Amino acid sequence: MAIDVRTKRAYDEAEPDDGYRILIDHVWPRGISKERAHLDEWARELAPSDELRKWFDHVPERFDEFRSRYRDELMAQPERIDALRRVAQNGPLTIVYAARDEEHNNAVVLAELIRDG
């Protein structure tokens, strides 16, 4: 079954084909209203731990290790991951994040995990 999971910055405009939109950051994105965000869910519990987030500090050279550690954290919540996988099997799932770096962030890792099964 096809899985349609995408990532998108909170600062990009929501679009009708985004499908189910879920924010996975601990902190609400600065300057974004709830109306503009067009979220279906804010899943703070899926954000990286404070310790991991501070260690990573958005340093691209640390991303591979961040990916490994964050996947370990996410694997402690298999029911949540499975639920998101089911959403993505039934239509688009857009994981929303606030980071500036579009290639090295927590949404990329969560999307990979959902796609990997």
Secondary structure, 3 states (H helix, E strand, C coil): CCCCEEEEECCCCCCHHHCEEEECCCCCCCCCCHHHHCCCEECHHHCCCHHHHHHHCCCHHHHHHHHHHHHHHHCCCHHHHHHHHHHHHHCCEEEEECCCCCCCCHHHHHHHHHHHC
